[in-house]
Amino acid sequence: MAFDEEKIRAQLRKWQERLLDLTKSNPLLGLNRARVSKLRVIAPDPQDLFRTFVLADEPVIRMPLVWRKPPGPLLTQVETTEEAPALQLEPGDVEFDATAVDLMRRLRRIYDNARTTVEERGVTTLYLTFGTLQWRDEGLGESTSPLWMIPCELTSTGPTTALRLKRSDDEMQLNPALEVYLRERHKVSLPPIPEEPDLKSLSQFLEDANTAVREQGWTVSKEVWLSTYTFEALVIHQDLKAMSGTAVANRIVAAFARASTEARALRPSGLRTASMFCRLPRRFQFPFFPLIQASSRL
């Protein structure tokens, strides 16, 4: 049986977009409004971090370590306050814009949240993002949104050792919620990220993104953030993308997408066309329509 693969892939993209959270609560649309723990990288330079973490093979970044032990070699004494006991900060490969107390709490929350979603749902929600868009929308207000998203994982070997940040096996991507929101609400198309990035990819991408939003008076910065991003239907959204290769050859998916090029070939298998459904008695029950509605609400 022949199927229109392009039509099926287009329908899969539409189903994916319907699963995206386009409200103010989504940190992908407003990192500045997000309640989720997040950390802004202030060192090294974004271009250097991109080279060592994105372009290198199997990179590992050691996180700063904050602990309550007497200072030793390479440790920096942190001032004691009433709210925070004496802490020591062991520098890592990156430096974040946070006090020692905030760094300890946020990094632990980020680690716990990322580990929980992987263990319970099998989904990566931790990302190191390069570049942010500062923009304004009547419905969302002033917003700061990440652009280039690199999926990551944090590993731990014990409470007294620094966390390690590694790239996960998932594909890097352009912020999906932002891409859809700007395209549908503002008719702005963000540039795609390259499949095989090189040393010039980040600077070129940020330059192209800045050009795309210049008429709106928005700006693009080089900020790098570490945070977790999730929404209710994230699993289904990622599954639709991961299984697109299988879906284009599935007769059920083709029927839902109305992508069969041989309509008559569907009848011997027991599947009915839309015109046949219209002629059925009103009391006839369609078993798969409720499934579509239910699956989108998981």
N, C-alpha and C positions, 0 to 999 in steps of 0.2 A: 504494500500500500504506500502511495506517495503522499508526503506531507510537505507543506510550505514551511521550511525550517526558519526562515527569516520572520515569518508571521508568528511562529511559536515563540521565538526568542523575544520579539517585541512585546508579546503578551506576558511573558515571564517578567520582563522589566516593569511592566505596568503593575503586576501583582506585587512585586518587590516594593515599588514606590508607595503603594497603598498601605504597606505595613510600617512605613516610617512615621515616627513621632515628629510632627511639625508644630508643636506647641512651645510655649516659653519655657517649660520645664525641661526640655531636652538640652543637655549640656553641649551637644554638637551644634546647636543654634545659638547658644549663649553661655559660653564658659564663664563669663563674668557673673552670671546668675546662678550657676550650678552650686548645689549644696554638697556635691560629691567632693572628696578630698582630691586636691590637685597641687602640683608643684611646678613652678616656672624655673627653667634652667637658665642660669646667668653665666656659667662658664662650663666648658670651653665655648668658643665662638660657634654659632650654628653651622657654618660651613665645615669647620673642623670636626664637629660632632657627627655631621652627616657623612663625612668621609670615613671616619673610624667605625661608625655603627651601621650605616646603611650599605656602604660599598664594600666593606671588609668581609671576608669569609669567617663565619662563626664568631662574631665579635662578642665580647663580654665586658660590661661596664660595672665597675665596683661602686656601690652606693656609699655615701657618707655614713658613718656609724656614730650614734650618740649613746653614751652609757654613763652609768653612775659608779665609776671606779676612780681611784687615785690616778692622776695624770702620769703618763709614762712617755716614752719616746714617740715623737710625731703627734702627740696629743695636745689639743688647745684647750685651756681652761675657759669655761663659760661662766659668766657672772651668775651668782646665786641670787634668787629673788624669793619672796615669801611663797609664791605660787609654784616655783620650780626649785628643786634641790640642786646642789652643785652637779653640773653635768660636764662631761668631756666629749669633745667632737673630734673624731678621727676623719680627716678629709678623704674623699673618694676621688673617682675619676671625673665626677661632675660636681658642680656647686649649684645649690638651689637658693632661691630668694625666700628664705624662711629662717626664723630663729631656731635655736637648737631644740627647744621644747616643741614647737610646731613641726619641725622636721621629723622628730621622733614619732609624733602622733600621726601625722599625715602619711608618712611612708609606711607605717604599720597598717593603717587602714587601707591604703592602696594595695598592699600586699595581700591582706586578708580578703578584700573584695575580689581581686583578680583570681586568687586561688579558689575561692568558693564557686565562682561561675564556671571555672574549668572543671572542677571536681563534680559539681552537681548538674551542670548542663552541657559540659563539653564545649563551651564557647569561650573564645578569647575576647576579653573586654578591656584589656590593658593596652594602651597605645602611647608611643612617644610621637608627638605631632610636631611637624616643622611648618612654620608660617601660620599667621593668624590674619583674619579679615576683621577690621573694625568697621562696622556698618550700622545703619539705622533703618528700622522698619516701623510703620505705624502700628502694627499689631504687636511687635516684639520689643520695640524701643531700642535703646543703645545696646549693641551686641558685639561680643568678641567671639569669633568662631575659629576653631582649628581647621587647617587645610589638608596638608599631606600627612596621612596617618600610617604609622609603622607599628604593626602588631608585635607585642612583646610579652615576656614572662619574667617574673622575679623569682629567684631561687634562694633558698636559705639553707645553711649547713649548721645553724645553731644560733641561740640568742646572743652570743657574744661575738659573732662574726658578721661582717658586712653583707648585705643583700647583693646579689648579682643580677644585672639586667641583661637579658638575651633576647634576640629576635625569635619570634615564634614561627611556625611553619605556614601560618596564614599569609595571604597576599596583602601587600600594602595597597592602600586605596585613597581616593579623594573622598573627603567628608561627604557621605551619601545624602544625609538630611539637608545639608547646606546646598549641595548641588541641585537637588530637586526643588527646594524652596526658592532659590534665586531664579531658576529657570521658569518655574510656574508662576511665581508672584511678581517678579521684576524683569522677566525676559532677559536675564543675564546668564551667559554660559561661561562657566569657569573652564580654564584649560585642563586637559587630561594630564595625568601623571605618566611619565614614560614607563614602558614595560621593563626596560633595561637601563636604569639610571647610570649616569657617569658623573665626573667631577663638576660639570657645568649644569647638571640637571636642576639642582635646587635653585640656584640663582636665576636660571632661565624661567623656571616655573613661577617663581615669585614675581618676576618682571612681567610675565604674560598675564598673571592674575591681576596685578596692579593695573595693567592696561585695560583689562576687561571691565573693571569697576570704576574707572576714572571718571566717566560721565556722571555717575551717581554721587560723586564726591566722597567715596569710601576709600580706605587706605589698607594696604597690606604691609605687615611687619614680619620680621624674621624670628619672632618669638618661638621658643621651644617649650612645650609643656608635657608633663607626664601625668596621666590620669586614667581612670576607667570610664568607659562609655557603654551604656546599655539602654535598651528599651524593651517593652513587654514582648514584642514579636521578633526579637533579634534572631532567635534560633531559626524560625521559618524564613526570615529574610536571607540569612546566610545559606540555608539549605537550597533555596531556589536558585541561588547563584552557583553553588557548588555542584548541583545536579542538573544544570542546564544541558550538559552534553547528553545525558540519559533521557531527559524530558523530550527532546526534539524528536526522538524515535518512538515515543510512547503514544499509542493510539487514543488512550483516555485523555491525555493532556492535549493532544491534537484536536479532539472533539470539543473540549472546553474552549480552546483557543480559536475554534472554527477555522482550522488550518489544513483540513484535508483537501487535497486536490482531486480526489476521487470520491465524491459524496456517495455514490451508489455502493461503493465497496464497504461502507459502514453497515449497510442493512443486513447482509448475511451473518454478521457477527453478533447481531442482536442489538446493536446501538441504533438509536433513532435520530433522525435529523430534526431540526427545529420545526420544520413544517409538519412533520408527523406528530410532534408533541402537541401542536396547536389543534389537531383534529381529534385528540384523545378526549374522553369524557372528563368533566371537571373533577370527579372524585378520584381520578387516577393519581397515584402518589409517585413523585419523582424522588428517588432515593439519594441522589447526589447533590441536589441544590442546597439542602441544609448543611451538607458537609463543607461546602465552600464557605458559607457564612461562619460556621463554627471554627474552622481552621484559621480564619483571619483574626480571631479573637483570642487565640492561645497566648 
